[in-house]
Amino acid sequence: MSDANGDQAFDLLVVGGGINGVGIARDAAGRGLSVLLVERHDLAGATSSASSKLVHGGLRYLEQFEFRLVRESLAEREVLLNAAPHIIRPLRFVLPVHKGLRPPWMLRTGLFLYDHIGGRKRLPATTTVKRGHDLMLDPLKDSFRMGFEYSDCWADDARLVVLNARDAAERGAEIQVGWSLAAARRDGGHWVADLKSESGETRTVRARALVNAGGPWVGEVLGLTGAAKKAHHEPRLVKGSHIVVPRLHDGDQAFTFQNDDGRIAFVVPYEEDFSLIGTTDIPYDDDPAAPVASPQEIDYLCELVSDYLITPVTKADVVWTYSGVRPLYDDGEANASAVTRDYVFDMDAPAGQAPLLSIFGGKLTTYRKLAEHAMADLQPALGFKAGPWTAPAILPGGDLPNADFEPFAAEQVRRYAWAPARMVRRMSHAYGTRLERVMGSATKLADLGEAFSPDLSEAELDHMKRDEWTRDAKAALWRRSKLGLHLSADQQARVAAWFVG
């Protein structure tokens, strides 16, 4: 709808298409509010696609006495597992005891709390593992004689963002990718926001509230609203880098390795053929749009995991790296690793004027609760009556029978027996029960259009472009999927040409 000035009017304007922005847009739309979300580059184009791919409680945060954050995160594991069992799955982690670092009693105590403070229901409890009795220690050097096996969840972070955006759109939100905020100013009970597109188009909208979910650019968005000087918080940018190497071990378990600097690193089975290793935590003051893993970070990760594994990891093994910049709340900690991962809101709401809510910090696991808290803070200004609704809600494609992925995937492999089983299984993970929207009425491979590889068809790219705001090969191959790890340079070039053409 438009106001008297002819500007389109919304209840809520959300700036930023990362996990927090789309989570808030989804929650608001589900409560009946009119919502516009703008993202200047791509959904999950920055921090939200550069995580460790985990929905987890944050075991090491117990040492920092972040009990509220850990409790909330642990409870959210199972909420999200129920909401999206196609892109989130249980994962067992092995935490070996390292002589000279945290002693067994300390690890056992921490894991006891981890098992009990979050209301765990579906995930298995912690167990002790010992050399000679448990095969999961076999990839480790013989000096590691015991450890603990505990539960967390693996998640496709970028697809989690897309599914929230898709659900928001289906509930009435307008999602505009390739559009950014140019300026915003208050006009009584509304924000007047000037928007611009990558192609130079302009648009002016009005909104009763504005959410700054700019991630690493939260300060930049504050500046565009003229509220930067009024902000009570400052972002602290911390870079986290990951490396990907050929698969390091058999078995489905992941590993949690301690380091003598107090940090930990994860080694997670990834994309069937690879292992994902991360992460680092270093202060960052360069361009948030272009973080890269430094040689020092790569060395750090290789050396850390090589201290544990029978087969060492070297720079030569690294097939891909990625880095993300976390916009943490600056709590004054000198050590970047100790800065809180909790989220903090900065609410600028002068009497009688439209509110501005800026988000600092947060983690993938807690985005849904963050959105609920944001809506609670915005309720006095927006006046809606609908209460929280997302906890039992299923994300698109997540309505698997009994929320069980393996039987569902097996059924899809049988249903589409004319297609490569590996492709069907991967797509079952990506799309869940919406796989049939990709496959359409196809009864043979040729019906899926051009084959860019044995695992990627034109029909899937069409779906990404039509339903998932995918505008180029980088988004398709490294965010909507991780097929960039599997396709040759020539195959990737053909995908890029398809988007251009």
DRENTITI-286722 format. One record per residue (C-alpha): residue number from 1; residue in one letter; z, x, y. Coordinates in Angstrom, 2 decimals. Layout:
REM DRENTITI-286722
PT num residu      c3      c1      c2
PT NUM      A       Z       X       Y
...
//
This chain:
REM DRENTITI-286722
PT num residu      c3      c1      c2
PT   1      M    0.00    0.00    0.00
PT   2      S   -0.47    1.03    3.63
PT   3      D    1.80    0.70    6.65
PT   4      A    0.96   -0.49   10.17
PT   5      N   -0.52    2.90   11.01
PT   6      G   -2.93    2.71    8.09
PT   7      D   -1.15    5.50    6.21
PT   8      Q   -0.51    4.91    2.53
PT   9      A    3.20    4.34    1.98
PT  10      F    5.37    5.34   -0.97
PT  11      D    9.02    5.16   -1.81
PT  12      L    9.07    8.78   -2.94
PT  13      L    6.93   11.84   -2.31
PT  14      V    7.53   14.69   -4.77
PT  15      V    6.22   18.14   -3.89
PT  16      G    5.77   20.35   -6.94
PT  17      G    4.35   19.75  -10.42
PT  18      G    6.76   21.80  -12.49
PT  19      I    9.20   20.32  -14.97
PT  20      N   11.70   19.18  -12.33
PT  21      G    9.08   17.53  -10.16
PT  22      V    7.39   15.60  -12.95
PT  23      G   10.76   14.67  -14.45
PT  24      I   11.86   13.10  -11.18
PT  25      A    8.49   11.37  -10.70
PT  26      R    8.75    9.88  -14.19
PT  27      D   12.33    8.70  -13.73
PT  28      A   11.58    7.15  -10.33
PT  29      A    8.42    5.40  -11.51
PT  30      G   10.31    3.98  -14.47
PT  31      R   12.81    2.43  -12.03
PT  32      G   10.01    0.61  -10.24
PT  33      L    9.58    2.93   -7.27
PT  34      S    6.19    3.84   -5.85
PT  35      V    5.76    7.58   -6.33
PT  36      L    3.27   10.22   -5.22
PT  37      L    3.50   13.72   -6.70
PT  38      V    1.39   16.54   -5.28
PT  39      E    0.81   19.89   -6.99
PT  40      R   -1.38   22.42   -5.24
PT  41      H   -2.56   24.38   -8.27
PT  42      D   -1.82   23.08  -11.78
PT  43      L    0.90   21.21  -13.59
PT  44      A    3.29   23.80  -15.06
PT  45      G    1.21   26.38  -13.27
PT  46      A    4.10   28.74  -12.54
PT  47      T    7.70   28.94  -13.79
PT  48      S    7.52   25.94  -16.11
PT  49      S    4.89   27.54  -18.35
PT  50      A    6.58   30.96  -18.35
PT  51      S    9.79   30.19  -20.19
PT  52      S   11.01   31.43  -23.58
PT  53      K    9.67   28.14  -25.04
PT  54      L   13.17   27.00  -25.99
PT  55      V   15.23   23.87  -25.55
PT  56      H   18.64   25.44  -25.97
PT  57      G   22.23   25.39  -24.81
PT  58      G   22.29   28.94  -23.51
PT  59      L   24.75   30.69  -25.79
PT  60      R   25.32   33.61  -23.44
PT  61      Y   26.25   31.28  -20.58
PT  62      L   29.57   30.68  -22.37
PT  63      E   30.55   34.23  -21.40
PT  64      Q   29.96   33.27  -17.77
PT  65      F   32.19   30.18  -18.19
PT  66      E   29.26   27.84  -17.51
PT  67      F   30.78   25.23  -19.81
PT  68      R   29.38   22.19  -18.01
PT  69      L   25.87   23.61  -18.10
PT  70      V   26.14   24.54  -21.79
PT  71      R   27.60   21.15  -22.73
PT  72      E   24.87   19.28  -20.87
PT  73      S   22.15   21.52  -22.32
PT  74      L   23.39   21.10  -25.88
PT  75      A   23.49   17.33  -25.53
PT  76      E   19.97   17.36  -24.08
PT  77      R   18.59   19.32  -27.06
PT  78      E   18.82   16.28  -29.27
PT  79      V   17.77   13.82  -26.58
PT  80      L   14.56   15.79  -26.05
PT  81      L   14.05   16.36  -29.77
PT  82      N   14.09   12.59  -30.24
PT  83      A   11.79   12.05  -27.26
PT  84      A    9.07   14.51  -28.26
PT  85      P    9.34   15.62  -31.90
PT  86      H    5.69   16.69  -31.88
PT  87      I    6.16   19.40  -29.22
PT  88      I    9.87   20.14  -29.82
PT  89      R   11.22   21.19  -33.19
PT  90      P   14.48   22.54  -34.64
PT  91      L   14.65   26.30  -34.96
PT  92      R   17.26   28.43  -36.71
PT  93      F   18.27   31.66  -34.97
PT  94      V   19.81   34.68  -36.66
PT  95      L   22.26   36.62  -34.50
PT  96      P   23.05   39.93  -36.26
PT  97      V   26.33   41.71  -35.68
PT  98      H   25.68   44.98  -33.86
PT  99      K   28.36   47.62  -34.23
PT 100      G   29.78   48.54  -30.83
PT 101      L   28.69   45.33  -29.11
PT 102      R   30.25   41.85  -29.29
PT 103      P   32.53   41.83  -32.37
PT 104      P   32.18   39.22  -35.14
PT 105      W   35.25   37.27  -34.04
PT 106      M   33.81   36.86  -30.54
PT 107      L   30.43   35.70  -31.84
PT 108      R   32.08   33.32  -34.30
PT 109      T   34.25   31.81  -31.54
PT 110      G   31.29   31.36  -29.21
PT 111      L   29.23   29.73  -31.92
PT 112      F   32.10   27.42  -32.87
PT 113      L   32.11   26.16  -29.28
PT 114      Y   28.32   25.98  -29.34
PT 115      D   28.46   23.74  -32.40
PT 116      H   31.09   21.37  -31.04
PT 117      I   31.04   20.91  -27.26
PT 118      G   27.63   19.27  -27.04
PT 119      G   27.98   16.40  -29.51
PT 120      R   25.63   17.94  -32.10
PT 121      K   24.35   15.32  -34.56
PT 122      R   20.98   16.22  -36.08
PT 123      L   20.94   20.00  -35.97
PT 124      P   22.66   22.08  -38.68
PT 125      A   25.88   23.92  -37.90
PT 126      T   26.37   27.69  -37.77
PT 127      T   26.62   29.64  -41.02
PT 128      T   27.41   33.27  -41.83
PT 129      V   24.60   35.35  -43.36
PT 130      K   25.04   38.59  -45.28
PT 131      R   22.75   41.35  -46.48
PT 132      G   21.85   40.84  -50.13
PT 133      H   22.58   37.13  -50.07
PT 134      D   20.29   35.93  -47.29
PT 135      L   16.63   36.93  -47.00
PT 136      M   16.54   36.30  -43.26
PT 137      L   18.21   39.67  -42.65
PT 138      D   15.50   41.54  -44.58
PT 139      P   13.30   42.29  -41.50
PT 140      L   16.23   44.19  -39.96
PT 141      K   17.33   47.77  -40.47
PT 142      D   19.77   48.27  -43.31
PT 143      S   22.64   48.95  -40.89
PT 144      F   22.74   45.26  -40.00
PT 145      R   24.84   43.88  -42.81
PT 146      M   25.84   40.46  -41.52
PT 147      G   25.19   37.93  -38.82
PT 148      F   25.31   34.27  -37.92
PT 149      E   22.62   31.62  -38.22
PT 150      Y   22.75   28.85  -35.61
PT 151      S   20.56   26.04  -34.30
PT 152      D   18.48   25.53  -31.19
PT 153      C   15.01   24.09  -30.59
PT 154      W   11.54   25.46  -29.88
PT 155      A    9.48   23.66  -27.23
PT 156      D    5.97   23.76  -25.80
PT 157      D    7.09   24.04  -22.19
PT 158      A    3.76   23.40  -20.46
PT 159      R    2.98   20.38  -22.62
PT 160      L    6.43   18.98  -21.90
PT 161      V    5.47   19.03  -18.22
PT 162      V    2.13   17.34  -18.88
PT 163      L    3.70   14.63  -21.04
PT 164      N    6.21   13.79  -18.33
PT 165      A    3.39   13.59  -15.79
PT 166      R    1.36   11.40  -18.15
PT 167      D    4.29    9.05  -18.68
PT 168      A    4.94    8.93  -14.92
PT 169      A    1.31    8.02  -14.29
PT 170      E    1.35    5.29  -16.91
PT 171      R    4.42    3.84  -15.19
PT 172      G    2.58    3.72  -11.87
PT 173      A    3.08    7.13  -10.27
PT 174      E    0.13    8.79   -8.55
PT 175      I   -0.28   12.40   -9.70
PT 176      Q   -2.49   14.51   -7.45
PT 177      V   -3.29   18.01   -8.69
PT 178      G   -5.04   20.31   -6.24
PT 179      W   -3.21   18.82   -3.27
PT 180      S   -0.44   20.42   -1.24
PT 181      L    1.91   19.61    1.59
PT 182      A    0.61   20.92    4.93
PT 183      A    3.41   19.56    7.13
PT 184      A    5.98   16.80    7.18
PT 185      R    8.03   15.21    9.92
PT 186      R   10.57   12.43   10.11
PT 187      D    9.72    9.13   11.74
PT 188      G   12.92    7.12   11.52
PT 189      G   13.37    5.95    7.96
PT 190      H   10.18    7.61    6.73
PT 191      W    8.63   10.99    6.22
PT 192      V    5.11   11.35    7.59
PT 193      A    3.43   13.94    5.38
PT 194      D    0.11   15.64    5.99
PT 195      L   -1.55   16.64    2.73
PT 196      K   -4.56   18.84    2.09
PT 197      S   -6.70   19.50   -0.94
PT 198      E   -8.16   22.75   -2.19
PT 199      S  -11.57   21.55   -1.04
PT 200      G  -10.34   20.91    2.52
PT 201      E   -9.83   17.15    2.39
PT 202      T   -6.86   15.77    4.30
PT 203      R   -4.65   12.77    3.85
PT 204      T   -1.56   11.43    5.61
PT 205      V    1.06    9.41    3.74
PT 206      R    4.46    7.99    4.50
PT 207      A    7.45    8.09    2.18
PT 208      R   11.00    6.82    2.37
PT 209      A   12.26   10.01    0.72
PT 210      L   10.89   13.47    0.00
PT 211      V   11.80   15.65   -2.98
PT 212      N   11.23   19.37   -2.64
PT 213      A   10.63   20.56   -6.21
PT 214      G    8.67   23.59   -5.04
PT 215      G   10.27   25.99   -7.50
PT 216      P    9.80   29.54   -6.21
PT 217      W    8.27   27.99   -3.07
PT 218      V   11.27   25.76   -2.32
PT 219      G   11.91   27.75    0.86
PT 220      E    8.27   27.43    1.93
PT 221      V    8.39   23.66    1.53
PT 222      L   11.61   23.54    3.55
PT 223      G    9.77   25.38    6.32
PT 224      L    6.95   22.82    6.29
PT 225      T    9.47   20.04    6.86
PT 226      G   11.24   21.80    9.70
PT 227      A   14.49   21.61    7.71
PT 228      A   14.75   25.26    6.68
PT 229      K   17.40   26.05    9.28
PT 230      K   19.48   23.10    8.10
PT 231      A   19.46   24.10    4.42
PT 232      H   22.83   24.95    2.95
PT 233      H   21.40   27.07    0.13
PT 234      E   18.98   29.92   -0.33
PT 235      P   16.83   30.56   -3.42
PT 236      R   17.26   33.77   -5.32
PT 237      L   14.06   34.75   -7.10
PT 238      V   14.46   36.39  -10.50
PT 239      K   11.52   37.46  -12.65
PT 240      G   11.53   36.98  -16.40
PT 241      S    8.81   38.60  -18.51
PT 242      H    7.77   38.08  -22.13
PT 243      I    5.52   39.95  -24.52
PT 244      V    3.55   38.64  -27.49
PT 245      V    2.80   40.83  -30.52
PT 246      P    1.33   40.22  -33.98
PT 247      R    3.79   38.40  -36.27
PT 248      L    6.79   40.66  -36.95
PT 249      H    8.35   38.94  -39.94
PT 250      D    7.84   36.31  -42.59
PT 251      G   10.03   33.23  -42.56
PT 252      D   10.62   30.51  -40.02
PT 253      Q   13.76   31.97  -38.44
PT 254      A   13.98   33.38  -34.94
PT 255      F   16.27   36.24  -33.93
PT 256      T   18.73   36.71  -31.10
PT 257      F   19.32   40.41  -30.40
PT 258      Q   22.14   41.77  -28.25
PT 259      N   21.64   44.74  -25.96
PT 260      D   24.19   47.21  -24.66
PT 261      D   23.57   46.03  -21.08
PT 262      G   25.04   42.64  -21.98
PT 263      R   21.70   40.85  -22.14
PT 264      I   20.07   39.31  -25.18
PT 265      A   16.45   38.97  -26.25
PT 266      F   14.78   36.43  -28.50
PT 267      V   12.14   37.11  -31.14
PT 268      V   10.49   33.78  -31.92
PT 269      P    7.66   32.95  -34.36
PT 270      Y    4.77   31.94  -32.11
PT 271      E    1.39   30.32  -32.62
PT 272      E    1.53   31.04  -36.39
PT 273      D    0.11   34.57  -36.09
PT 274      F    2.38   36.06  -33.42
PT 275      S    5.93   36.77  -32.31
PT 276      L    7.19   36.03  -28.80
PT 277      I    9.74   38.47  -27.36
PT 278      G   11.74   37.95  -24.17
PT 279      T   13.08   37.86  -21.66
PT 280      T   13.92   40.21  -18.83
PT 281      D   15.89   39.35  -15.69
PT 282      I   15.12   41.37  -12.57
PT 283      P   15.28   40.58   -8.83
PT 284      Y   11.91   39.67   -7.37
PT 285      D   10.65   39.60   -3.79
PT 286      D    6.86   39.71   -4.19
PT 287      D    4.33   36.86   -4.37
PT 288      P    5.70   34.18   -6.76
PT 289      A    2.13   33.22   -7.64
PT 290      A    1.30   36.58   -9.19
PT 291      P    4.18   37.98  -11.24
PT 292      V    3.27   40.45  -13.97
PT 293      A    5.26   42.24  -16.66
PT 294      S    5.85   45.78  -15.45
PT 295      P    5.51   48.79  -17.80
PT 296      Q    9.29   49.19  -17.50
PT 297      E    9.90   45.60  -18.66
PT 298      I    7.53   46.02  -21.60
PT 299      D    9.27   49.25  -22.58
PT 300      Y   12.66   47.53  -22.28
PT 301      L   11.69   44.70  -24.64
PT 302      C    9.98   47.01  -27.14
PT 303      E   12.97   49.35  -27.28
PT 304      L   15.48   46.52  -27.56
PT 305      V   13.88   44.86  -30.57
PT 306      S   12.96   48.18  -32.18
PT 307      D   16.67   48.96  -32.33
PT 308      Y   16.96   46.12  -34.85
PT 309      L   13.68   45.84  -36.76
PT 310      I   12.55   47.97  -39.67
PT 311      T    9.09   48.07  -38.13
PT 312      P    9.29   49.26  -34.50
PT 313      V    7.40   47.53  -31.70
PT 314      T    5.35   49.63  -29.29
PT 315      K    3.26   48.95  -26.20
PT 316      A    0.17   49.26  -28.34
PT 317      D    1.23   46.16  -30.28
PT 318      V    1.34   43.91  -27.22
PT 319      V   -1.55   41.42  -27.15
PT 320      W   -0.38   39.33  -24.20
PT 321      T    2.31   39.27  -21.54
PT 322      Y    3.40   36.61  -19.12
PT 323      S    5.97   36.45  -16.35
PT 324      G    7.64   33.68  -14.40
PT 325      V    9.75   33.60  -11.27
PT 326      R   12.91   31.53  -11.51
PT 327      P   14.06   29.97   -8.22
PT 328      L   17.79   30.28   -8.89
PT 329      Y   20.60   29.20   -6.62
PT 330      D   22.00   32.31   -4.94
PT 331      D   25.65   32.32   -5.99
PT 332      G   26.27   35.86   -4.77
PT 333      E   26.23   37.58   -8.17
PT 334      A   25.16   41.21   -7.93
PT 335      N   23.63   41.17  -11.44
PT 336      A   20.47   39.06  -11.68
PT 337      S   21.30   38.24  -15.32
PT 338      A   24.60   36.69  -14.27
PT 339      V   23.19   34.38  -11.59
PT 340      T   23.86   30.77  -12.55
PT 341      R   21.06   28.84  -14.30
PT 342      D   22.65   25.58  -13.25
PT 343      Y   20.84   23.40  -10.75
PT 344      V   22.05   22.79   -7.22
PT 345      F   20.82   20.12   -4.80
PT 346      D   20.51   20.49   -1.06
PT 347      M   20.51   17.01    0.47
PT 348      D   19.45   16.71    4.10
PT 349      A   20.06   13.08    5.04
PT 350      P   20.89   12.48    8.70
PT 351      A   22.20    8.99    9.42
PT 352      G   19.39    6.49    9.70
PT 353      Q   16.69    8.97    8.72
PT 354      A   14.70    9.61    5.57
PT 355      P   16.36   12.03    3.13
PT 356      L   15.04   15.37    1.93
PT 357      L   16.29   16.56   -1.45
PT 358      S   15.62   20.21   -2.30
PT 359      I   16.21   21.61   -5.78
PT 360      F   17.50   25.09   -6.52
PT 361      G   17.80   26.48  -10.04
PT 362      G   17.72   24.47  -13.22
PT 363      K   16.32   25.14  -16.68
PT 364      L   13.76   23.49  -18.92
PT 365      T   16.41   21.95  -21.16
PT 366      T   18.21   20.04  -18.42
PT 367      Y   15.27   18.66  -16.44
PT 368      R   15.90   15.06  -17.57
PT 369      K   19.55   15.09  -16.50
PT 370      L   18.54   16.80  -13.27
PT 371      A   16.18   13.90  -12.60
PT 372      E   18.93   11.36  -13.27
PT 373      H   21.25   13.15  -10.86
PT 374      A   18.50   13.32   -8.24
PT 375      M   17.93    9.58   -8.51
PT 376      A   21.66    8.94   -8.15
PT 377      D   21.69   10.98   -4.93
PT 378      L   18.61    9.17   -3.59
PT 379      Q   19.80    5.67   -4.50
PT 380      P   21.74    5.00   -1.26
PT 381      A   18.62    5.65    0.81
PT 382      L   16.08    4.00   -1.48
PT 383      G   18.24    1.05   -2.46
PT 384      F   16.89    0.54   -5.98
PT 385      K   19.06   -1.24   -8.52
PT 386      A   17.59   -0.01  -11.80
PT 387      G   19.84    2.39  -13.66
PT 388      P   19.14    5.42  -15.87
PT 389      W   16.59    4.71  -18.59
PT 390      T   15.09    7.97  -19.88
PT 391      A   17.70    8.99  -22.49
PT 392      P   16.30    6.80  -25.31
PT 393      A   12.71    6.78  -24.04
PT 394      I    9.95    8.44  -26.05
PT 395      L    7.39   10.69  -24.37
PT 396      P    3.66   10.06  -24.98
PT 397      G    2.73   10.85  -28.57
PT 398      G    6.34   11.24  -29.66
PT 399      D    6.64    7.96  -31.54
PT 400      L    6.33    9.62  -34.96
PT 401      P    7.53    7.65  -37.98
PT 402      N   11.21    8.58  -38.39
PT 403      A   10.69   11.24  -35.69
PT 404      D    9.60   13.54  -38.53
PT 405      F    6.70   15.85  -37.78
PT 406      E    5.83   17.32  -41.18
PT 407      P    4.93   14.04  -42.97
PT 408      F    3.02   12.93  -39.87
PT 409      A    1.01   16.16  -39.73
PT 410      A    0.23   15.99  -43.45
PT 411      E   -1.05   12.44  -43.00
PT 412      Q   -3.31   13.51  -40.14
PT 413      V   -4.75   16.36  -42.21
PT 414      R   -5.62   13.80  -44.89
PT 415      R   -6.96   11.30  -42.37
PT 416      Y   -9.26   13.87  -40.77
PT 417      A  -10.11   15.76  -43.94
PT 418      W  -13.58   16.51  -42.57
PT 419      A  -12.04   18.74  -39.86
PT 420      P  -10.38   22.15  -40.37
PT 421      A   -6.78   21.58  -41.46
PT 422      R   -5.49   24.23  -39.05
PT 423      M   -7.14   22.47  -36.12
PT 424      V   -5.78   19.07  -37.12
PT 425      R   -2.27   20.43  -37.56
PT 426      R   -2.33   22.17  -34.17
PT 427      M   -3.62   19.04  -32.48
PT 428      S   -0.97   16.95  -34.25
PT 429      H    1.62   19.17  -32.59
PT 430      A   -0.04   18.87  -29.20
PT 431      Y   -0.82   15.15  -29.12
PT 432      G    1.36   13.50  -31.76
PT 433      T    0.40    9.88  -32.31
PT 434      R   -2.13   10.16  -29.48
PT 435      L   -4.29   12.45  -31.57
PT 436      E   -6.57    9.50  -32.26
PT 437      R   -7.34    9.34  -28.52
PT 438      V   -8.81   12.82  -28.82
PT 439      M  -10.64   12.25  -32.08
PT 440      G  -11.94    8.84  -31.08
PT 441      S  -14.30    7.32  -33.64
PT 442      A  -15.43   10.68  -35.01
PT 443      T  -16.11   10.86  -38.73
PT 444      K  -17.58   14.39  -38.83
PT 445      L  -17.28   17.59  -36.82
PT 446      A  -20.55   17.01  -35.00
PT 447      D  -19.07   13.84  -33.49
PT 448      L  -16.58   16.00  -31.55
PT 449      G  -19.33   17.60  -29.49
PT 450      E  -19.80   21.31  -28.87
PT 451      A  -17.60   23.60  -30.97
PT 452      F  -16.22   26.44  -28.84
PT 453      S  -14.40   27.86  -31.86
PT 454      P  -13.41   26.54  -35.29
PT 455      D  -10.26   25.24  -33.58
PT 456      L  -11.57   23.82  -30.28
PT 457      S  -14.06   21.05  -29.66
PT 458      E  -15.63   19.49  -26.61
PT 459      A  -13.80   16.24  -27.41
PT 460      E  -10.48   17.97  -26.86
PT 461      L  -11.58   19.50  -23.57
PT 462      D  -12.78   16.07  -22.48
PT 463      H   -9.34   14.68  -23.25
PT 464      M   -7.59   17.48  -21.36
PT 465      K   -9.82   16.89  -18.34
PT 466      R   -9.62   13.10  -18.44
PT 467      D   -5.94   12.52  -19.30
PT 468      E   -4.13   15.78  -18.52
PT 469      W   -5.37   16.89  -15.09
PT 470      T   -7.01   20.00  -16.59
PT 471      R   -9.49   21.55  -14.19
PT 472      D  -10.34   24.99  -15.55
PT 473      A  -10.33   27.20  -18.62
PT 474      K   -7.07   28.94  -17.73
PT 475      A   -5.22   25.63  -17.70
PT 476      A   -6.88   24.53  -20.93
PT 477      L   -6.45   27.76  -22.90
PT 478      W   -3.10   29.08  -21.64
PT 479      R   -1.13   26.00  -20.59
PT 480      R   -2.38   22.79  -22.25
PT 481      S   -2.82   24.97  -25.34
PT 482      K   -2.34   28.62  -26.23
PT 483      L   -5.83   28.93  -27.69
PT 484      G   -6.46   31.87  -25.40
PT 485      L   -4.57   33.94  -27.96
PT 486      H   -7.05   32.95  -30.66
PT 487      L  -10.42   32.82  -28.90
PT 488      S  -12.65   35.80  -28.25
PT 489      A  -13.71   36.77  -24.74
PT 490      D  -17.14   35.20  -25.35
PT 491      Q  -15.59   31.95  -26.54
PT 492      Q  -13.29   31.82  -23.52
PT 493      A  -16.26   32.42  -21.24
PT 494      R  -18.05   29.44  -22.80
PT 495      V  -15.00   27.24  -22.11
PT 496      A  -14.96   28.45  -18.49
PT 497      A  -18.66   27.65  -18.14
PT 498      W  -18.08   24.16  -19.55
PT 499      F  -15.57   23.37  -16.81
PT 500      V  -17.88   24.73  -14.11
PT 501      G  -20.85   22.84  -15.48
//
